Amino acid sequence: MGEDKGVNVGTDQTNTQLMQSLQRALDQELRAVVLYRMLGDRQPDGKRRDLFYKLADSEQRHADKFSERIIALGGTPSHRNSKPRLMDRSITRILSTETMLRRMEMEEERNITDYSSQSAIASDAESVGLFQQVESEEKAHAKVIKGLFSPNSAQARLDTLMRREKWHVSTGSWIGDAIYGVNDGLGAVFGIVSGVAGYTGGGHAVVVAGVFGMLASALSMGSGAYLATKSEREIYEAEIGRERREIEDDPEHEREELELIYQLKGFSADESARMAQKISEQPEQFLQTMAHEELGLAQKSFPNPFLAAGSSSLSTAIGALVPVIPFFFTSGMRAIIISAIVSTAAHFAVGAAKSIVTNRSWWASGAEMTGVGLLEAGITFGLGVAFGSH
């Protein structure tokens, strides 16, 4: 066995397992080299083509390191994956570049998991260090791949624009939550009131059912909104923490990622390098920039959980109260008819209000919601009458 400083391989079985792990890693890296190069060959845009070739070169360096490690441990590396396979050629011709990128992202994630587990059980310091180093660089590749397809998708562009326009992420979100709350409360309690009215003929039980339905809907919507917005912030903080650790552990790789992101936005390699270098000189700004550009996170885009809970609860209660109001002043068929008229008008008004955030025709949106509300009320009222007759 070749001499190798710091090696403590142990038993033959352990050595065999380590060799198999290193060979498997070599196979994965060589296949990635082939796929990235084939993807690069398909790109009409020179910048994207160069990025794919750069990823291929990085994977080749990983493969070389694994190959060297196998030799250092006295083994003979196999390079069976260094040539394109027929299946790979077919896949890259049939599938779109974005689909292939998603497949490559999954491959990178699998490699990260595999290298992480191998570094935990490897029998010598050199191999552990190699697996950890490559794992870190594979994480960087996975992020770069996301950048390669995400900035060019219509949805991602829309998300980016929405994040940059404060009205959409603050006022727009608040209005949307309020309208959704009114919609939910009105729809749910209109159905309850219709069903109970059909069952009882419009008696006092409608008020009781409507009021408790209103409370349940308001509390449910409020707690749901609170937990959802709080979870978003917690996820944001966790992602920021992970990004901070990555910058501290390997700032050069993070800076290189930022360069690639700016290149994807249309800047030249020199411009991207200068901007990334300038930003990386300010640690907190570097962190926030990476969080925004790489993960799409911006702290200001998160609504206040208490505001979200309050607006959702209040709007749901308001919407839920509408079908019940007539039963406070009258009863029987008269109350049922008034409730149906008022609730139908409210459905149309809420549907029309949705056009504020959806940009649809107010008439079409209102008519759609009215139709849904009438259908729901008709079904529950009919079932109530049917059960009441028995």
PAPA-416102 format. One record per residue (C-alpha): x, y, z negated; chain. Coordinates in Angstrom, 2 decimals. Layout:
BEGIN
X;Y;Z;A
...
//
This chain:
BEGIN
0.00;0.00;0.00;A
1.29;3.46;0.91;A
2.55;5.61;-1.95;A
0.07;8.32;-2.97;A
0.51;10.67;-5.88;A
-2.23;10.64;-8.46;A
-3.85;7.48;-7.10;A
-5.21;5.06;-9.65;A
-7.21;2.75;-7.47;A
-7.72;-0.03;-10.00;A
-9.10;-3.40;-8.93;A
-9.24;-4.74;-5.38;A
-13.03;-4.55;-5.49;A
-12.91;-0.87;-6.48;A
-10.39;-0.20;-3.73;A
-12.61;-1.94;-1.19;A
-15.65;0.09;-2.26;A
-13.68;3.32;-2.02;A
-12.42;2.40;1.44;A
-15.98;1.66;2.56;A
-17.18;5.00;1.19;A
-14.39;6.87;2.94;A
-15.07;5.04;6.22;A
-18.79;5.76;5.97;A
-18.01;9.44;5.40;A
-15.65;9.39;8.39;A
-18.39;7.86;10.57;A
-20.87;10.55;9.49;A
-18.46;13.38;10.20;A
-17.46;12.02;13.62;A
-21.11;11.65;14.63;A
-21.75;15.24;13.54;A
-18.81;16.39;15.69;A
-20.34;14.70;18.74;A
-23.82;16.06;18.15;A
-22.69;19.63;17.51;A
-20.57;19.62;20.65;A
-23.43;18.27;22.75;A
-25.73;20.92;21.32;A
-23.10;23.56;22.09;A
-22.88;22.39;25.69;A
-26.63;22.95;26.06;A
-26.62;26.57;24.90;A
-26.92;29.26;27.58;A
-26.02;31.95;25.04;A
-22.29;32.24;24.48;A
-22.51;33.24;20.83;A
-24.72;30.32;19.89;A
-22.52;27.98;21.90;A
-19.43;29.18;20.03;A
-21.19;28.71;16.69;A
-21.99;25.09;17.52;A
-18.41;24.48;18.60;A
-17.21;26.09;15.36;A
-19.40;23.71;13.36;A
-18.05;20.80;15.39;A
-14.47;21.87;14.65;A
-15.26;22.08;10.94;A
-16.73;18.56;10.99;A
-13.65;17.36;12.84;A
-11.45;18.74;10.06;A
-13.55;16.80;7.56;A
-13.16;13.65;9.64;A
-9.40;14.14;9.80;A
-9.20;14.47;6.02;A
-11.18;11.29;5.45;A
-9.02;9.50;8.03;A
-5.84;10.70;6.32;A
-7.17;9.58;2.96;A
-7.86;6.08;4.24;A
-4.32;5.86;5.65;A
-2.85;7.18;2.38;A
-4.61;4.36;0.53;A
-3.15;1.77;2.90;A
-6.16;1.30;5.17;A
-6.77;1.69;8.89;A
-9.54;4.17;9.77;A
-12.03;3.34;12.51;A
-13.05;6.09;14.93;A
-15.96;4.21;16.47;A
-18.26;7.26;16.24;A
-15.92;9.60;18.08;A
-17.64;8.97;21.45;A
-21.22;10.03;22.30;A
-23.67;7.16;22.11;A
-26.37;6.60;24.72;A
-29.07;7.23;22.12;A
-27.49;10.55;21.09;A
-27.26;11.67;24.71;A
-30.92;10.81;25.25;A
-32.08;12.53;22.08;A
-30.22;15.76;22.79;A
-31.64;15.88;26.32;A
-35.25;15.17;25.27;A
-35.57;17.16;22.05;A
-35.47;20.94;21.85;A
-32.52;22.67;20.23;A
-34.64;23.70;17.24;A
-35.84;20.12;16.71;A
-32.26;18.88;16.90;A
-31.20;21.53;14.41;A
-33.82;20.33;11.97;A
-32.52;16.79;12.40;A
-28.97;18.02;11.83;A
-30.09;19.90;8.73;A
-31.53;16.65;7.36;A
-28.26;14.85;8.20;A
-26.27;17.52;6.35;A
-28.55;17.21;3.32;A
-28.12;13.43;3.30;A
-24.36;13.82;3.54;A
-24.39;16.27;0.62;A
-26.26;13.76;-1.52;A
-23.97;10.92;-0.45;A
-20.76;12.87;-1.11;A
-22.05;14.03;-4.48;A
-22.69;10.44;-5.58;A
-19.37;9.24;-4.19;A
-17.42;11.95;-6.02;A
-19.04;10.75;-9.25;A
-17.84;7.14;-8.83;A
-14.60;7.51;-6.86;A
-11.64;5.86;-8.57;A
-8.92;8.47;-8.06;A
-8.56;12.23;-8.36;A
-7.55;12.79;-4.72;A
-10.68;11.10;-3.38;A
-12.91;12.86;-5.90;A
-11.47;16.21;-4.87;A
-11.97;15.39;-1.18;A
-15.61;14.39;-1.61;A
-16.31;17.52;-3.68;A
-14.61;19.81;-1.18;A
-16.47;18.36;1.79;A
-19.75;18.39;-0.16;A
-19.32;22.13;-0.76;A
-18.60;22.78;2.90;A
-21.55;20.64;4.02;A
-23.82;22.82;1.87;A
-22.50;25.81;3.76;A
-23.22;24.05;7.07;A
-26.80;23.30;6.02;A
-27.37;26.99;5.33;A
-25.79;28.02;8.61;A
-28.08;25.60;10.46;A
-31.11;27.22;8.82;A
-29.80;30.53;10.07;A
-29.40;29.16;13.57;A
-33.07;28.36;14.05;A
-34.89;30.47;11.45;A
-34.02;33.97;12.70;A
-35.23;33.06;16.19;A
-38.65;31.70;15.17;A
-41.67;33.96;15.39;A
-42.80;33.07;11.87;A
-39.42;33.90;10.37;A
-39.32;37.23;12.17;A
-42.80;38.02;10.87;A
-41.82;37.02;7.33;A
-38.75;39.23;7.50;A
-40.76;42.21;8.74;A
-43.41;41.64;6.09;A
-40.78;41.56;3.37;A
-39.32;44.84;4.60;A
-42.65;46.69;4.63;A
-43.53;47.39;1.01;A
-47.21;47.95;1.71;A
-47.55;44.36;2.93;A
-45.77;42.79;-0.02;A
-47.32;44.91;-2.76;A
-50.54;46.71;-1.88;A
-51.42;44.21;0.85;A
-50.90;41.30;-1.49;A
-53.00;42.95;-4.22;A
-55.85;43.67;-1.81;A
-55.64;40.17;-0.40;A
-55.82;38.63;-3.89;A
-58.80;40.80;-4.80;A
-60.72;39.94;-1.62;A
-59.93;36.26;-2.05;A
-61.15;36.45;-5.65;A
-64.46;38.08;-4.68;A
-64.85;35.53;-1.90;A
-64.20;32.61;-4.25;A
-66.50;33.85;-7.01;A
-69.30;34.81;-4.66;A
-69.18;31.54;-2.74;A
-68.93;29.28;-5.79;A
-71.63;30.91;-7.89;A
-73.96;31.52;-4.93;A
-73.87;27.75;-4.45;A
-74.50;27.12;-8.16;A
-77.36;29.64;-8.31;A
-78.95;28.24;-5.15;A
-78.77;24.66;-6.39;A
-80.10;25.40;-9.87;A
-82.80;27.69;-8.45;A
-83.90;24.92;-6.12;A
-83.99;22.49;-9.03;A
-85.79;24.74;-11.55;A
-87.77;27.05;-9.30;A
-85.81;30.11;-10.44;A
-86.12;29.85;-14.20;A
-83.91;30.99;-17.06;A
-81.48;28.13;-16.44;A
-80.23;29.97;-13.32;A
-78.88;32.82;-15.46;A
-77.15;30.42;-17.85;A
-75.60;28.39;-15.02;A
-74.61;31.52;-13.10;A
-72.97;33.25;-16.07;A
-70.97;30.19;-17.10;A
-70.06;29.54;-13.46;A
-68.81;33.13;-13.25;A
-66.69;32.74;-16.40;A
-65.23;29.42;-15.26;A
-64.40;30.76;-11.79;A
-62.84;33.97;-13.14;A
-60.71;32.16;-15.71;A
-59.65;29.53;-13.20;A
-58.65;32.08;-10.57;A
-56.87;34.28;-13.10;A
-54.85;31.49;-14.65;A
-54.03;30.08;-11.22;A
-52.82;33.47;-9.97;A
-50.74;34.00;-13.12;A
-49.05;30.60;-12.94;A
-48.45;30.86;-9.18;A
-46.78;34.28;-9.33;A
-44.81;33.33;-12.44;A
-43.58;30.16;-10.72;A
-42.49;32.19;-7.69;A
-40.36;34.40;-9.91;A
-38.88;31.40;-11.73;A
-38.00;29.78;-8.41;A
-36.42;33.05;-7.30;A
-34.33;33.25;-10.46;A
-33.21;29.63;-10.09;A
-32.22;30.18;-6.44;A
-30.35;33.36;-7.37;A
-28.51;31.43;-10.09;A
-27.47;28.72;-7.62;A
-26.36;31.32;-5.08;A
-24.34;33.14;-7.74;A
-22.52;29.91;-8.64;A
-21.77;29.20;-4.98;A
-20.28;32.67;-4.54;A
-18.17;32.25;-7.68;A
-17.00;28.75;-6.67;A
-16.21;29.47;-3.02;A
-16.53;33.14;-2.01;A
-14.74;32.59;1.31;A
-17.33;30.11;2.54;A
-20.17;32.40;1.48;A
-18.55;35.31;3.29;A
-18.18;33.15;6.40;A
-21.88;32.26;6.21;A
-22.78;35.95;6.06;A
-20.59;36.57;9.13;A
-22.48;33.85;11.03;A
-25.84;35.26;9.96;A
-24.89;38.69;11.29;A
-23.66;37.14;14.53;A
-27.06;35.50;14.93;A
-28.61;38.94;14.54;A
-26.66;40.10;17.57;A
-23.51;41.66;16.09;A
-20.12;40.81;17.54;A
-17.71;38.58;15.63;A
-15.56;41.59;14.65;A
-18.54;43.65;13.52;A
-19.91;40.73;11.53;A
-16.55;40.13;9.86;A
-16.20;43.80;8.88;A
-19.72;44.01;7.44;A
-19.38;40.72;5.55;A
-16.00;41.78;4.16;A
-17.35;45.16;3.04;A
-20.38;43.61;1.32;A
-18.34;40.86;-0.34;A
-16.23;43.52;-2.08;A
-19.28;44.38;-4.23;A
-20.25;41.15;-6.09;A
-23.81;42.10;-7.04;A
-24.58;43.51;-3.59;A
-23.03;40.40;-2.05;A
-25.31;38.20;-4.14;A
-28.46;40.15;-3.27;A
-27.54;40.24;0.42;A
-26.94;36.48;0.55;A
-30.19;35.84;-1.30;A
-32.09;38.00;1.16;A
-30.39;36.98;4.41;A
-29.87;33.31;3.63;A
-32.88;32.44;1.48;A
-35.35;35.19;2.40;A
-35.60;36.29;-1.23;A
-36.15;39.85;-2.39;A
-36.90;40.69;-6.00;A
-39.26;43.56;-5.16;A
-41.53;41.24;-3.18;A
-42.77;39.44;-6.29;A
-46.07;40.69;-7.74;A
-46.53;41.17;-11.46;A
-48.09;37.94;-12.86;A
-50.37;39.88;-15.21;A
-51.55;42.19;-12.42;A
-52.21;39.18;-10.18;A
-54.12;37.41;-12.95;A
-56.12;40.50;-13.83;A
-57.06;41.39;-10.26;A
-57.98;37.79;-9.44;A
-60.08;37.33;-12.59;A
-61.88;40.66;-12.26;A
-62.58;40.34;-8.54;A
-63.80;36.75;-8.99;A
-66.13;37.83;-11.80;A
-67.51;40.68;-9.69;A
-68.17;38.39;-6.75;A
-69.69;35.71;-8.97;A
-72.02;38.18;-10.69;A
-73.74;39.29;-7.47;A
-76.03;36.23;-6.99;A
-76.99;36.23;-10.69;A
-78.02;39.88;-11.07;A
-81.62;39.53;-9.69;A
-82.38;36.83;-12.25;A
-81.73;39.29;-15.09;A
-84.71;41.39;-13.94;A
-87.12;38.92;-12.40;A
-87.63;35.19;-11.93;A
-89.19;32.55;-9.73;A
-89.30;32.74;-5.94;A
-89.03;36.53;-6.00;A
-85.64;36.33;-7.77;A
-84.48;33.58;-5.42;A
-85.32;35.66;-2.33;A
-83.69;38.83;-3.69;A
-80.59;36.86;-4.73;A
-80.36;35.32;-1.25;A
-80.63;38.74;0.44;A
-78.13;40.43;-1.86;A
-75.67;37.52;-1.67;A
-75.90;37.36;2.12;A
-75.16;41.09;2.36;A
-72.26;40.67;-0.07;A
-70.85;37.80;2.01;A
-70.90;40.00;5.09;A
-69.28;42.92;3.22;A
-66.49;40.75;1.80;A
-65.90;39.12;5.18;A
-65.69;42.54;6.83;A
-63.27;43.70;4.10;A
-60.97;40.78;4.93;A
-60.21;42.54;8.23;A
-58.10;44.99;6.18;A
-55.47;42.30;5.68;A
-56.17;39.96;8.61;A
-56.53;42.58;11.36;A
-59.49;40.63;12.80;A
-62.69;42.26;14.00;A
-64.67;43.30;10.92;A
-67.89;42.21;12.58;A
-66.59;38.73;13.47;A
-65.02;38.25;10.05;A
-68.20;39.34;8.26;A
-70.44;37.18;10.43;A
-68.21;34.15;9.88;A
-68.27;34.47;6.11;A
-72.03;35.09;6.13;A
-72.58;31.91;8.11;A
-70.44;29.87;5.74;A
-72.23;31.30;2.70;A
-75.70;30.62;4.10;A
-74.73;27.08;5.02;A
-73.41;26.43;1.51;A
-76.49;27.95;-0.14;A
-78.82;26.04;2.16;A
-77.21;22.72;1.31;A
-77.16;23.30;-2.47;A
-80.72;24.72;-2.52;A
-81.99;21.75;-0.53;A
-80.28;19.29;-2.84;A
-81.66;21.14;-5.86;A
-85.22;20.95;-4.50;A
-84.75;17.26;-3.68;A
-83.51;16.42;-7.19;A
-86.15;18.65;-8.79;A
-88.99;16.86;-6.98;A
-87.93;13.62;-8.65;A
//
